[in-house]
Amino acid sequence: MDTETRTRPRVVVTGATGNVGTSVVRALAADPAVGPVLGLARREPALEVPGVEWAAVDLSRDGDAPRLDRCLADADAVVHLAWRFGPTHDPAATWETNVLGTVRVLDAVAAARVPVLVCASSVGAYSPGPEGGAPVSEEWPTHGWPGAAYTREKAYVERLLDVFERDRPQTRVVRMRPAFLFKEEAASEQRRIFAGRFVPGQLFRPELLPLLPEPAGLRFQVLHTEDAADAYVRAVLRDVRGAFNLAAEPVVDAELLGGLFDARPVRVPAGAVRGALAAAWHLRLAPAEPGLFDALRHLPLMSTERARRELEWEPAATSVEALEAFLRGVRSGAGDDTAPLAGRRVP
């Protein structure tokens, strides 16, 4: 290895073949301040990115721990993105990957004495927001919403990081808490995760939705995945610690969604929407558990002032542009050359 390469950090990325991972490895490889990039995933992809090598590591398996240790040897930074969203009917399976997999990563980081760890948290880690809906800072409690596996697991990972930071103050730990992340290439995966693999993408065409059902009071934030990746790279390269909220403007509400679909929002009781989702989930007609809808209704809005100040980060895409990219991808069956992001058009 030449002298110039050694002066640039070697970065290992877990969960490197998913929505966020593919954007992060590309952003790292494109940055001249970053050295070699190693992407880890359960299955090595066919995706080719100059400057990125791949290795197969399954974080849900104790048997892969020695391989993980070897991959992290001599790493200057680890970006931990690996996360499993389903099956939602088997929360023990997601716990094995998301929580116990994170324990395995933290153990490997400690054993290899990796100086920097950037870990994916989420808006889903936050406790319900304050009365009035004012945006919260990174100091807001992170106890999650108890009724959904996703939010429980995100909150538990925050506690794991608390202990790791206490015991290993020499490691610079950064927690990224992004809003919901969208890009065109991830749309097919997200359709499979939240709506099911057989829901036609054409249902998302504006002319088919003259009326848009709107659960009362629903407001949330989104972000283009490429903008999240930019923040991750900045967190690797800058001497920062702690949590960073990431979201784009404007906040998504019924009026914005109505304009996006050229449809008239129609208020519907949240209980009716929840009941329909619960019925579909229990009948295994929909993969997303109803607790996610409950969590969405209670998540706080986030202030991104700290990321803008300390990371000098500014999203390039608006929330509308992020949602438009997702809708294009759903309609076209867009994807990428990895197992999680495999594209498929459902006419």
C-alpha positions in Angstrom: 0.0 0.0 0.0 1.5 3.4 -1.0 2.0 6.3 1.4 -0.9 8.3 0.0 -3.4 5.5 0.4 -2.3 5.0 4.0 -3.0 8.6 4.9 -6.6 8.2 3.7 -9.0 6.3 5.9 -9.9 2.7 5.1 -13.7 2.5 5.6 -15.8 -0.6 6.2 -19.5 -0.4 5.5 -22.0 -2.9 6.8 -25.3 -3.3 5.1 -23.6 -2.0 2.0 -26.1 -3.3 -0.6 -29.3 -1.7 0.6 -31.0 1.7 0.0 -28.5 3.7 2.2 -25.5 1.4 1.8 -25.2 1.6 -2.0 -25.3 5.4 -1.8 -22.8 5.5 1.0 -20.2 3.3 -0.6 -20.5 5.3 -3.9 -20.1 8.6 -2.0 -17.1 7.3 0.0 -15.4 5.9 -3.1 -16.0 9.2 -5.0 -14.4 11.3 -2.2 -10.6 11.8 -2.8 -10.1 12.1 1.0 -11.3 8.5 1.5 -9.1 5.4 1.0 -10.2 1.9 0.2 -13.8 1.0 0.9 -15.0 -2.5 1.9 -18.7 -3.2 1.6 -20.2 -6.0 3.8 -23.5 -7.7 3.1 -25.1 -11.2 3.5 -24.6 -11.8 -0.2 -21.8 -10.3 -2.3 -23.4 -8.2 -5.1 -22.7 -8.1 -8.8 -22.6 -4.3 -8.4 -19.3 -2.8 -9.5 -18.2 0.5 -7.9 -14.6 1.7 -8.6 -12.6 1.7 -5.3 -15.1 -0.6 -3.5 -14.4 -4.3 -2.6 -17.1 -6.6 -1.3 -17.2 -9.4 1.3 -20.1 -11.7 2.5 -20.8 -11.4 6.2 -24.0 -12.4 7.9 -24.3 -10.3 11.1 -27.2 -12.5 12.3 -24.8 -15.5 12.6 -22.3 -16.1 15.4 -20.4 -18.2 13.0 -19.6 -15.2 10.9 -18.0 -13.3 13.8 -14.4 -14.3 12.9 -14.9 -13.2 9.3 -16.3 -9.9 10.6 -13.2 -9.5 12.8 -10.9 -10.0 9.8 -12.8 -7.5 7.7 -12.5 -4.8 10.4 -8.8 -5.4 11.0 -6.9 -2.2 10.2 -10.1 -0.3 9.5 -10.0 3.4 10.2 -13.7 3.8 10.3 -16.8 1.6 10.3 -20.2 2.8 9.0 -22.8 0.4 10.4 -26.0 0.4 8.2 -27.1 -3.3 8.3 -30.7 -3.6 9.1 -33.5 -6.1 8.5 -37.1 -4.9 8.2 -38.9 -8.2 8.0 -40.4 -10.6 8.4 -42.6 -8.5 10.7 -44.5 -11.6 11.9 -41.3 -12.9 13.4 -39.7 -10.2 15.5 -37.1 -12.6 16.8 -35.6 -12.7 13.3 -35.3 -9.0 13.0 -33.9 -8.8 16.6 -31.2 -11.3 15.7 -29.9 -9.1 12.9 -30.7 -5.6 14.1 -29.8 -5.8 17.8 -27.6 -8.8 18.2 -26.0 -8.0 14.9 -25.1 -4.6 16.2 -23.7 -6.2 19.3 -21.4 -8.3 17.1 -20.3 -5.2 15.2 -19.6 -3.2 18.4 -17.6 -6.2 19.7 -15.6 -6.3 16.5 -15.0 -2.6 16.5 -13.7 -2.8 20.1 -11.5 -5.8 19.3 -9.9 -4.1 16.3 -9.6 -0.7 18.1 -11.3 1.1 15.2 -11.1 4.8 15.9 -14.4 5.9 14.3 -17.8 4.3 14.3 -20.7 5.9 12.4 -24.0 4.1 13.2 -27.4 4.4 11.5 -30.1 5.3 14.0 -33.4 6.8 12.8 -36.2 9.2 13.6 -37.9 6.0 14.7 -35.7 5.9 17.8 -37.3 9.0 19.2 -40.0 9.0 21.8 -43.4 10.7 20.8 -43.0 14.4 20.1 -44.0 17.3 22.2 -47.5 18.9 22.3 -47.8 21.3 19.5 -45.4 19.5 17.1 -42.3 21.7 17.6 -39.2 20.2 16.0 -36.9 18.4 18.5 -33.2 18.5 18.8 -30.9 15.5 19.2 -31.4 15.8 23.0 -35.0 14.5 22.8 -35.5 11.1 24.5 -34.8 8.0 22.3 -37.2 5.4 23.8 -39.0 4.7 20.5 -42.6 3.7 20.1 -43.2 0.4 22.0 -45.8 -1.0 19.6 -43.5 -1.6 16.6 -40.5 -3.9 16.3 -38.6 -1.4 14.1 -38.9 1.5 16.7 -38.2 -0.8 19.7 -35.0 -2.1 18.0 -33.8 1.4 17.0 -34.2 2.5 20.6 -32.4 -0.6 21.9 -29.5 0.1 19.6 -29.3 3.6 21.1 -28.8 2.0 24.5 -26.1 -0.2 23.1 -24.3 2.8 21.8 -24.7 4.6 25.2 -22.8 1.7 26.9 -20.2 1.5 24.1 -19.4 5.2 24.3 -19.1 5.0 28.1 -16.7 2.0 27.9 -14.7 3.1 24.9 -14.3 6.9 25.0 -11.3 6.6 22.7 -13.7 5.6 19.8 -15.4 8.6 18.1 -19.0 7.5 17.8 -21.5 9.3 15.6 -25.2 8.4 15.4 -27.2 9.4 12.3 -30.9 9.9 12.8 -32.4 10.4 9.3 -36.0 10.9 8.4 -37.6 8.4 5.9 -35.1 7.9 3.0 -36.1 7.6 -0.6 -34.4 7.2 -3.9 -35.5 5.9 -7.3 -33.3 2.8 -7.2 -34.7 1.7 -3.8 -38.3 2.0 -4.8 -38.9 -1.6 -5.7 -37.4 -2.8 -2.4 -39.5 -0.4 -0.4 -42.7 -1.4 -2.2 -41.9 -5.0 -1.3 -41.2 -4.1 2.4 -44.2 -1.9 3.0 -46.9 -2.8 0.4 -46.0 -6.3 -0.8 -44.3 -7.5 -3.8 -47.4 -7.8 -5.9 -48.8 -4.3 -5.5 -48.8 -2.8 -9.0 -46.6 0.3 -9.4 -49.2 1.9 -11.7 -51.5 2.3 -8.7 -49.2 5.2 -7.7 -50.1 7.2 -10.9 -51.8 10.5 -10.1 -54.7 10.0 -12.5 -55.8 6.9 -10.5 -56.0 8.8 -7.2 -58.6 11.6 -7.5 -59.1 11.3 -3.7 -56.3 10.8 -1.3 -57.2 9.3 2.1 -55.6 11.4 4.9 -55.4 10.2 8.5 -56.1 13.2 10.6 -53.0 15.1 11.6 -50.4 13.1 9.8 -47.1 15.0 9.3 -43.6 13.5 8.7 -40.2 14.2 7.2 -38.3 12.6 4.4 -34.9 12.9 2.8 -33.3 11.8 -0.5 -30.9 8.9 0.2 -28.0 10.6 -1.6 -28.2 13.5 0.8 -28.1 11.1 3.7 -25.0 9.5 2.2 -23.3 12.9 1.9 -23.9 13.4 5.7 -22.4 10.0 6.4 -19.2 10.8 4.5 -18.9 14.1 6.3 -19.3 12.3 9.7 -16.5 9.9 8.7 -14.1 12.7 7.8 -14.9 15.4 10.4 -14.0 15.4 14.1 -17.6 15.2 15.3 -19.3 13.1 17.9 -22.9 12.4 19.0 -26.2 12.4 17.1 -27.3 14.3 14.0 -30.8 14.7 12.8 -31.2 14.6 9.0 -34.3 15.7 7.0 -35.3 17.8 4.1 -37.8 20.6 3.8 -40.7 21.0 3.5 -42.5 18.8 6.1 -44.8 16.3 4.3 -48.5 16.7 5.1 -51.8 16.1 3.4 -51.6 19.2 1.3 -48.1 18.3 0.0 -49.2 14.7 -0.8 -52.4 16.0 -2.5 -50.3 18.2 -4.8 -47.9 15.4 -5.5 -50.7 13.1 -6.6 -52.9 15.8 -8.0 -55.6 14.6 -5.7 -57.9 16.0 -3.1 -57.1 15.0 0.5 -60.0 13.4 2.3 -59.9 13.2 6.1 -60.4 9.7 7.4 -60.3 8.5 11.0 -56.9 7.2 12.0 -58.6 4.3 13.7 -60.2 3.2 10.5 -56.9 3.3 8.6 -55.2 1.4 11.5 -57.9 -1.3 11.5 -57.6 -1.9 7.8 -53.8 -2.2 8.0 -54.1 -4.5 11.0 -56.6 -6.8 9.1 -54.4 -6.9 6.0 -51.3 -7.7 8.2 -53.0 -10.5 10.2 -54.2 -12.0 6.9 -50.6 -11.8 5.6 -51.9 -9.6 2.7 -49.5 -6.7 3.7 -46.0 -7.1 5.1 -45.9 -3.9 7.2 -47.1 -4.3 10.8 -49.8 -1.9 12.0 -47.6 -0.7 14.8 -45.5 1.2 12.2 -48.6 3.3 11.4 -49.0 4.1 15.1 -45.3 5.0 15.3 -45.6 7.3 12.2 -48.4 9.2 13.9 -46.4 9.8 17.0 -42.9 10.5 15.7 -41.6 14.0 16.3 -40.5 16.4 13.7 -36.7 17.0 13.8 -34.5 20.1 13.8 -31.5 19.6 11.6 -29.7 22.7 12.8 -26.8 20.7 14.3 -26.0 18.9 11.1 -26.1 22.1 9.1 -23.8 23.8 11.6 -21.2 21.1 12.5 -21.2 19.0 9.3 -21.9 22.0 7.1 -24.5 19.8 5.5 -27.3 20.9 3.3 -29.7 18.6 1.5 -29.5 19.1 -2.3 -33.0 17.6 -2.9 -36.3 18.8 -1.3 -38.7 16.4 0.3 -40.9 16.7 -2.8 -38.0 15.7 -5.1 -37.2 12.7 -2.8 -40.8 11.5 -3.0 -40.9 12.1 -6.8 -37.8 9.9 -7.2 -39.5 7.2 -5.2 -42.7 7.3 -7.3 -40.7 7.2 -10.5 -39.0 4.1 -9.2 -42.2 2.4 -8.2 -43.8 3.0 -11.5 -40.8 1.8 -13.5 -39.7 -1.0 -11.3 -36.3 0.6 -10.8 -33.6 -1.1 -8.9 -29.8 -1.7 -8.5 -27.5 -4.6 -9.0 -27.8 -6.0 -5.5 -30.1 -8.6 -4.0 -32.0 -6.1 -1.7 -32.5 -3.5 -4.5 -33.4 -5.9 -7.4 -35.8 -4.0 -9.6 -39.1 -5.5 -10.7 -42.0 -3.8 -12.4 -45.4 -4.9 -11.4 -47.8 -3.6 -14.2 
